[in-house]
Amino acid sequence: MKITSKVAREITNEFDLLGFIANGAPEDEYDSLSARILNDIINKKGNKEIVKSAFKLLTDSYGVQTIESKSADFKTEIETLSEKIRIKTNA
């Protein structure tokens, strides 16, 4: 699981949904997001549930204004991110 978590972190950081990594945030900035998405994938949740869960986590952690200002099409971006994590981790 540790290797899978590392892969999920790397993908999430490369994706940099909110642009924080590009602006110098530490590499663990999105760990809660990558762990949540990976956990949802392992638990066979669908895209709708993954998006809802990720949106809630990010709005709770970073605030609604931050999320809305950074992502015009949040749903699609989370679906793309979760699919990349699913493929790369074989989850």
N, C-alpha and C positions, 0 to 999 in steps of 0.2 A: 504494500500500500504506500510505503514511503516514496518509492520510485514513481508511482502513479501520481502522487501528490506533487512531486517535484515537476513532473511533466505538465500537470494542470497549471501549476504556478507559472512555468515558462510560457505556456500558450497564453494565459491570461495577461501576463506582463507584455508579451509581444502585441497582443490585441490592444492593450492600453485603452480600455473603453472610455475612461474619463480624462485621458491625457496626462495623468499624474506622473507616470514613469518618465515620459519625455521631459517633464519639468523637474526631474531630479528626486522624485519620491523614492523611498527605500524599496528594495525588491520584495519586501513582504507586504507592501501596501494593499494588494488585492487578495491576500491569502484567504480572508474570510469568504470572498466571492468565489475563488477557485475551489475552495473546500465545499462550499454550498452547492455549486453546480455539479461537482464530481459526485458528491453524496446523492444528489437528486438523480443523476444518471445511473448510479449503481443501484438505487432503489426503484429504477424503471419508471420514473415520473416522465410525463409527456412534456412537450415544449411549452405548452400553456402554463403548466405548473412551475416549470423551471424559470420561465420569464417572470411570473408573479413573485416567486420566492426571491429571485435575484433583485428585482425592482424594490421589493420591501427591504431587503438587507441594505441595498445601496442608499435608499432614501433615509433609512434609519441611521446609517453611518455617516453619510455625507450631506444629507438635507435634500429636500425636493428641488430647491432652486438650482443646486449644483447639477443634479441629474438632468433636469429639464434644459439647462443651458448648454450642457455638453453633448446631448444626444437627441437628434431630431427623430430618429427611428430606432428607439431603444429596443423594441421587441425583436426586430430583425437582427440587430447586433448581438443580442443575447442568444438568440437561436443559432446564429453563425458561430459564436464563441463556444456554446455548449456542444455543437456538432463537431467542432475541431477537437475539443477535449475528449469527446466520445470516441472519435476515430483514433487519435494518438495514444490513448490509454487503453484501448480495446475494452472499455467498460460497457 
